[in-house]
Amino acid sequence: MLGTMIVGEPKQDVPSLISDYAAGPELLRVAVAGLDDRQLRTAASPGKWSPLEVVAHIADAEILYADRLLRVLAGDQPALPSMDPDATQARLPGNQRDLAEELALIAALRKRMVRILRQCAPSDFQRVGIHSEAGPLTAEALLQRVVRHLPHHAEIIQQKRPNLSGDSGR
């Protein structure tokens, strides 16, 4: 089936997905609240990303997801590129980014996309793009993916907090 997501998970209706999508930036702000610069740039364990690298990854993914959604909503089965997060971090280090800029970018992209998504007809969410790895995906499936992506990583940041020196684990 086109646009199938994770088997066994209940399907959310599109208006709820859009509301959850709009709420994402606040989840991320809460996840990093109170972390000082050293804590933001420190990985909780070797080989893992720091909280700032996680935020940078989310910002990079938000750009890609917004582009994918726009392509599917406006095009006729457009090609949707994949992203290698580790290669992106290696070439464009997240620890060298500015937290406020990354958070502002995420919020601005989502605000813009929420306005666009709320103007779409229900049938628009069944439009299909062809992902380079996952194959055919509907706009609804893409929206489901991006809605799950940010909270997943916000939770990872929350889990890292107790392992960041000097943080109480809030």
Secondary structure, 3 states (H helix, E strand, C coil): CCCCCCCCCCCCCHHHHHHHHHHHHHHHHHHHCCCCHHHHCCCCCCCCCCHHHHHHHHHHHHHHHHHHHHHHHHCCCCEECCCCHHHHHHHCCHHHCCHHHHHHHHHHHHHHHHHHHHHCCHHHHHCEEEECCCEEEEHHHHHHHHHHHHHHHHHHHHHHHHHCCCCCCC
